[in-house]
Amino acid sequence: MTKYDWLLLFHILAAFLFFSGTVVAGILHALATRRDRPSEIALLLGLVQPMVIAVAVGSVAVLGMGIWLAEEAESGASLGDGWVATAIVLWVVSGALGAQGGRPLRHARALAERLAADGDRPSEELHRAVVDKRALVLSYLSFAALIAILVLMVFKPGAG
């Protein structure tokens, strides 16, 4: 295998980590919106934390490997290509939106943990925190940017 092949392999593995961590975090959050007991919500939102780490590691690795790949003569791509530059901008957008969308959920998890320790009774305040519309919209927009990145990486519009 060539250096390019290795870079491409690690770039794809990082992309998988980035994407799959995002999907699993979204599924765990969706499951938490369907629960009433604070202990269940705290458990599900607590399981999101390792996924956030996976997303962060995958995100940084996919960017680094992608830039390195673009610098390799064998790739036929450069950082000046429109699809590469657009993917980098979408990477920034996805990360910023995801971070903003995740912030309210960290507070919801903390509230769920407190309520679980204090009798584990359903709470309207907790329900509102878990289904926070702003957090959901930001998370969906972040995911949409991630899908757009994947489309760019697969189809490379404008590439020769």
C-alpha positions in Angstrom: 0.0 0.0 0.0 1.2 3.5 -0.8 1.2 6.5 1.5 -1.8 7.8 -0.3 -3.7 4.5 0.3 -2.9 4.7 4.0 -4.1 8.3 4.2 -7.3 7.5 2.4 -7.9 4.5 4.7 -7.5 6.6 7.8 -9.5 9.4 6.3 -12.4 7.0 5.7 -12.1 5.5 9.2 -12.2 8.9 10.7 -15.2 9.9 8.6 -16.9 6.7 9.8 -16.2 7.6 13.4 -17.4 11.2 12.9 -20.6 10.1 11.2 -21.4 7.1 13.3 -20.8 8.9 16.6 -23.2 11.6 15.4 -25.9 9.1 14.5 -25.6 7.2 17.8 -25.7 10.5 19.8 -28.8 11.5 17.9 -30.5 8.1 18.5 -29.7 8.3 22.2 -31.2 11.8 22.4 -34.3 10.7 20.5 -34.7 7.8 23.0 -34.3 10.2 25.9 -37.2 12.4 24.6 -39.5 9.3 24.9 -38.7 8.6 28.6 -40.3 10.1 31.7 -38.1 8.9 34.5 -35.1 11.1 35.2 -32.9 8.1 35.9 -33.6 6.7 32.4 -33.1 10.2 30.8 -29.8 10.6 32.7 -28.6 7.2 31.6 -29.4 7.9 27.9 -27.9 11.4 27.9 -24.9 10.2 29.8 -24.3 7.7 27.0 -24.1 10.6 24.6 -20.9 11.8 26.2 -18.7 9.0 24.8 -20.3 9.7 21.4 -19.3 13.3 21.7 -15.7 12.2 22.2 -15.9 9.9 19.2 -17.3 12.7 17.1 -14.6 15.1 18.2 -11.8 12.6 17.5 -13.3 11.6 14.2 -13.9 15.2 13.2 -10.4 16.4 13.9 -8.9 13.3 12.3 -11.1 13.5 9.2 -10.0 17.1 8.7 -6.4 16.5 9.2 -6.3 13.4 7.0 -8.4 15.2 4.4 -6.0 18.2 4.2 -3.0 15.8 4.1 -4.8 13.9 1.3 -5.4 17.1 -0.7 -1.7 17.9 -0.4 -0.7 14.5 -1.9 0.0 14.8 -5.6 -1.6 11.4 -6.1 -5.0 12.6 -4.9 -5.6 15.0 -7.8 -7.3 17.4 -5.4 -6.1 20.6 -3.7 -7.3 22.8 -0.9 -8.2 25.4 -3.6 -10.8 23.1 -5.2 -14.3 24.4 -4.6 -15.6 21.1 -3.3 -12.7 20.8 -0.8 -13.0 24.4 0.4 -16.8 24.0 0.7 -16.3 20.7 2.7 -14.0 22.5 5.1 -16.5 25.4 5.6 -19.2 22.8 6.2 -17.0 21.1 8.7 -16.7 24.3 10.7 -20.4 25.0 10.4 -21.3 21.4 11.5 -19.0 21.6 14.5 -20.2 25.0 15.6 -23.9 24.1 15.3 -23.3 20.7 17.0 -21.6 22.4 19.9 -24.4 24.9 20.4 -27.0 22.2 20.1 -25.3 20.0 22.6 -25.0 22.6 25.3 -28.7 22.5 26.4 -28.5 18.7 26.6 -25.6 18.8 29.0 -27.8 20.9 31.3 -30.7 18.5 30.8 -28.5 15.6 31.8 -27.4 17.4 34.9 -31.0 18.2 35.8 -32.0 14.5 35.1 -29.2 13.3 37.4 -30.4 15.7 40.2 -34.0 14.6 39.8 -33.0 10.9 39.7 -31.2 11.3 43.0 -34.2 13.2 44.5 -37.0 10.6 44.1 -36.8 9.8 40.3 -40.2 11.4 39.6 -41.2 12.7 36.1 -40.7 16.4 35.7 -42.2 18.8 33.2 -39.1 21.0 33.5 -36.9 18.0 32.6 -39.2 17.1 29.7 -38.9 20.7 28.3 -35.2 20.6 28.7 -34.8 17.3 26.8 -37.1 18.4 23.9 -35.6 21.8 23.7 -36.6 23.0 20.2 -33.5 25.2 19.7 -31.2 22.3 20.5 -33.0 20.0 18.2 -32.9 22.5 15.3 -29.2 23.2 15.8 -28.5 19.4 16.0 -30.5 18.7 12.8 -28.7 21.6 11.0 -25.3 20.2 12.1 -26.2 16.8 10.8 -27.4 18.2 7.5 -24.0 19.9 7.1 -22.3 16.6 7.9 -24.5 14.9 5.2 -23.5 17.7 2.7 -19.8 17.0 3.5 -20.3 13.3 2.8 -22.0 14.1 -0.5 -19.1 16.4 -1.5 -16.5 13.7 -0.5 -18.3 11.0 -2.6 -19.2 12.9 -5.7 -16.4 15.6 -5.7 -18.4 18.0 -7.9 -16.2 20.0 -10.3 -13.3 17.6 -9.9 -11.6 16.5 -13.1 
